Amino acid sequence: MVFRLKQLRKERNISQLKLAIDLDMNQNSISRYENLEREADYETLIRFADYFKVSLDYLLGRTDNK
């Protein structure tokens, strides 16, 4: 599974902590999502996509069109 969370975060120079604070999440959860140790539910995926202003398909690596 391709999950572009880490890539998007790094492209925008956002730390895991900042992302966690902005989305009212735990930094450890962000790390686990990025390392594919934990799968995000639909609500969380939508929050990530909205935050980075990308489609869910892009976030999940189904397309290269943001």
C-alpha positions, 0 to 999 in steps of 0.5 A, spaced: 500 500 500 502 506 498 500 512 503 503 518 501 502 522 508 509 522 510 511 525 503 506 530 503 508 532 510 515 533 508 514 536 502 510 542 506 516 542 511 511 540 517 513 536 523 509 530 525 508 534 532 505 540 528 500 535 524 498 532 530 496 538 533 493 541 527 489 535 527 488 534 534 491 527 534 497 524 537 504 524 534 505 517 535 499 515 531 501 520 525 508 516 526 504 509 526 500 511 520 506 513 516 510 507 517 504 503 515 503 500 523 496 502 523 491 503 518 487 510 518 479 509 518 475 513 513 474 519 517 482 520 519 483 519 511 478 524 509 482 529 515 488 528 512 486 529 505 482 535 507 488 538 511 493 537 505 488 539 499 489 532 495 484 527 493 483 520 497 486 517 491 492 521 491 493 520 498 492 512 497 497 512 491 491 510 486 493 516 482 498 521 481 493 527 480 492 531 486 
